[in-house]
Amino acid sequence: MKRLTIVTLCAFSTIIAMSQTISTDSVKTQELDEIVVEARNQNLGAEVSTYIPTSKQKNASQSATDLLNRMAIPQIRISPDNDITDLAGKNIDVFIDFLPASKEDMEGMRMQDVKKVEYYDFPSDPRFLGKAHVVNFVMQKYEYGGYIKTYGWENTTNGGQLSLFGKLQYKRMTFDIAAGAFYSIQNHTGGDIYETFRLPQSDGSLKIFERNSIQEKGKLHRYLYWPTVKALYSTDKITIQNIVGASFNHIPVNEQTGYIQYSPAIAGRTDYSSQSINIVNSISYQGYWNFILNDKNTITFSPRYYYLHTKTGSVYTERNTGKYLNDAIDDSHQFDGNLTYSHSFGKWGSLNGMLQALITSNSTTYSGTANSHDNAHTYRFGPGIQYSLSIGKFYAMAGIGYHWNRHEYLDYSDNSAAPWIDLSIQYAPNNQHSVRGEFHHMKSIPSSSFRSSAIIQSNPLMSYTGNPNLVPFGSYDVGLNYSYIPNNKFNISAFASTWIVDDRYVYDYQPTATGIMRTIRQPGGAYSQWTYGASGTVRLLDSNLQLTAMIYATSVHNGEPYNLNKTHITYAFQANYYLGNWTFSGVYYSPHGYPDGCMVGTWMQTKSSISLQAGWSNSSWNLQLHVFNPTRWNWLGEKSMMHSPYYDKTEQNYSINYHAIARLSVTYTFGFGKKIQHGAEASQLSGINSGILK
């Protein structure tokens, strides 16, 4: 008879096996070779995929976004601006222990407390508030105590940030206080603008000329301050979280100077200057209340309120044509709430009944080239239901609801109603393969900032206005995704997604006696956008070296009035290497081309970028030195291009984004107490737009 004895420790285990042959005559013992077993820390599922970060990844990360980037989760893409999206570019909502999290929450997390990361598509759990794509950080739980974390960085060329996060838990209550400050001083902003005008004349001819605005100097100063207070009460059946915050976002200086040239020379060369300010102050409240009635029934309510005070002012001066002054003051309020009742049928799935409400109010006063006052109110209300079913290797979710909309602008009002539909089917034959398909349809409410009838003159040849008659436009999303994770050393995902917009509104550039009037018309021509590609990760040298690559294409058809058809292929490479407490990283992004939304006909073109990083960390300190684009010493940034029947515009922006920059960032975390609960740190709150005409 043979017996095998196995001892397993943690994720990476050494097993010493003893083989014994037992007989009536004698006992022989033979020691086998050492066997190393690696536990699986990446698992695909039909309803949820689970990823366990390694200690190296957590120690090297300063924030949750940094950790996601190092984990290289196959369904997630981290953009150069640290936006978290799925591979097709759709927004992913982040939760910490099933509570909504913001960018600042993710900066304030204690990285050593992350136990696992969960990824969901169209989850059935009502705590996720009906979001389509979700990342949930599951944190280590404790009994009492707290921690303090500081996070700061400084750039060599333009600014820095300092944030302070504090958490204290006592029994069932958790209190968070957080504050942050950011500043940016840039002396290379603005851009050169190349415009082509085609103006019909009374004799039937076209007057065609170019107007080139060449910038010589530009500077921008920005300051942001925010405090936030959070209180959380949590038991096995009740979770109540309330957050109050404020934000003070000021741009006191935004100046550009240069000269204007015309071709043919319908006017001589002339100088111009542009100065503007922008002040945005806000207060906000966010609530999250979850009640587990019993093992089958749950109620979740999420109320939010925002108040926004915005002040803008600008003066454009062009020699021989005078000054164009435009000021606006706006006070905006928004309340929205989501109420969800969830019932579980056990093996027959679960049903969520939802009720949504939205109320916005904008009061805007214009002075300068336009003198007017706008009052706008928007109301949205609607019920919905979602049914989800998980059977073995399959997970399916179907949702349908209705939105009733009402908009009031001065003496004008309109009413509309439309359904929304969500469908998702996911199949995971095992923990190595997963395939998903999804469909989403809804109608979006036009912002009040597009409805103003004020006519604003921005320069001698350009004025713009809004359209109070805009109505909600429909959109359709279809996506497919396949992921394969055979082991911890390798993963790959392939994806395809399309977005189609119906009855959209567009900027429409119409000729006038003095130049061009930019209006907003509805409907515009057909709009559709496709994104498709693949990404993969391989880990070598006992997972100390991680290599990630991604390639994808973006295609767009943008109909009247732009008639744009374009495709661009983008690729990126990233390498991470861990050496004790040290980590080294390198990232390359190829030039990226993409449409700037369905409302405009603008095609954006970025430059390639390189990022090199070296860092040292332990359980308390994390220091990182980043070097961006070390070989590029010019200030040229993104380039935008737009073509329409009567007006074309190309803009070459100046910015620090692609210039050589060095950044030093530091975090320090000090914990105290016994088994405290981390996550869901207090953060800056925002989420409402002003009604000033855009």
Summary of the structure (lengths in Angstrom):
residues: 694
radius of gyration: 28.1
end to end distance: 82.1
largest distance: 117.8
contacts: 2327
relative contact order: 0.15
helix: 5%
strand: 67%
